[in-house]
């Protein structure tokens, strides 16, 4: 997956709605062998080899300072940036929840682009944050390995899914 492909996927999934159009998702594409080794060091034992062998790993994070962009993202709500600046706990929860929503959009966008994805959360988040995000304050949520889907016969072929009648109830 090239940087251009990743940008194209992001340009599609950025349109998924978030509360107040906060768009707190941030993505770190880990490509170089040096950066990959640094990431592997913070992964749970069961995920180390998966990350080491993945064609591309994305560290999905959120920006607790997303409010700095609210004048652009919510121009019809003057003062929202200042209101959120004064409420760091509220802001952190908003950022985390909405970035997780955006992470789902990202996985679907990557799949729609014909790529395989392996989201995982077995990792030392504090270690990853110190290693990669000390300068910008982002906070990691999960790692997504990205590659080309090969179908049957792969190490992990696509597992079955629940039918809608098993997952959806109407009242």
N, C-alpha and C positions, 0 to 999 in steps of 0.2 A: 504494500500500500504506500503510495507516494504521498508527499505532503500536499500535493494538489488534490489527490483523491480524498484525503482527510478533510481538507478545506471544503470540498464539494459536499461531503456528508454533513459537516457542521453547518454549512450554508442552508441545507435542507432542514436539519433538526432544530436549528435555532428558532424556527417558527412555532414549535410546540409551546403551548401556553404554560406560564408559571404565574404564581400569585403576584399581582402588581407588576408583572413583566420584569421581575427582578433579574432573571438570567444569570444566576451565580455560578453556573458550571464553568470550570476551568479544566483544561486537558493538557497533560504533559506527554508528548510522544517520545518514548524511550527507544532510540535506534542504535546509538554507538555501543560498541562492546564495553567501554568503560562505564557508561551510564547504566547499561544492563547489569553489569556486575554489582554496581552500587545498589540497584533495585533488588536484585536477587538476595543480597545480604539481609534485607528487611522482610522477606517473604517467609511465611510459615514453611516448615520442612516439606510438606506435601505439595507446595506450589513452586518451590525453588526451581526444579527442573523444567516445569511448564513455562515459567517466565524465561529461563535461560535459553530454551529452544524456540520460543515464539518468534515469528517473523517481525512482529511489532507488539510492544506492550504500551498501553495507554494508562497513565495514572490519572484517574478521574478525581477531581477535587472540587472544593467550593471556595469561593472568595468571600470571607466574612466582611470585607470592605466593599461589597457589591453596591452599597448605597451611594458610593461616589459617582456612579454612572446614572443615578436616577433622574437627574435633570434631562439627560438624553432619552432614557427609556420611558419616562412618565412625564413629559413636558406639561401635560394638562393638570398635574398635581404639584403646584409650586410649594416648596417647603418640605416635601417628603424626604429629601436627602438629609436635611437638618433633623427632622423628627427621628429618622432611623439612626442617625449618628449618635443621638442621645440615648439609644436603647440597645446596647451591645448584645444582651442576652436574647432579646427578641430577634435582632438581626441575625445572630448566629443560628438560631433555630430555623428562621425563614430560609437562610442560605442553604443549610444542610438538607432540609426537606425538599426545596425546589431543585437543588442540584441532583438529588436522587431521582426526582421525576425526569429531569433532563438526561440523566444517565440512561434511563430506560429508553428515551427517545433516541439516544446515541446508539444503543445496541440495535434497535430496530432499523435505524438508518444504515448502520454498517451491514446488517443482514440484507437489507433491500439492495445494497450495492454489490451483493453477491459474495460477501465475506463471511467467514466463520468468526464467531466471537466466544471468548471464554472468560466471563466475568468472575472475579473471585475477591473475597474479602479477608482471606487468611494472610494477615500481614501485620507488621508493627507500624501502625499509622504514625505514632509519634516519631519513630525513627525515620520514616519516609519524609515526614514534614520537615524534620531537622536537616535531612540530607538534601532535599530538593527545593523546599519552599521557605527556607529561613529568610530569604530576602523579600519575599512578596506576601507572606502571611497566609497563603492558601492552606487548606486542610484536606488531606486525602480522605477519600471515601472507599474506593475500590480500585482494582487493577483489571483491565480488560486486555486479554491477549487477542490479537487480530491476525488472521491469516486467510488463506484460500480454502473454501469448503471443498472437501473431496468426496463426501457422501459415504456410502457403504464401504466397509473395509478400513476405515480410518481408525486411529487410536480411540477416538470418542465419537462415534456416529451420533447423529441427532437422536435424542431420546424421545419417547412418546410424550404427548401432551394430554391434559384433561380435555374432555369435550365440554362445550358450553353448558350443557345441562348438569355437569358435575361442578361447575365453578360459578354459575350465575343463578341467583334466586330472584324471583319477582314477587313483590308483596303488594 
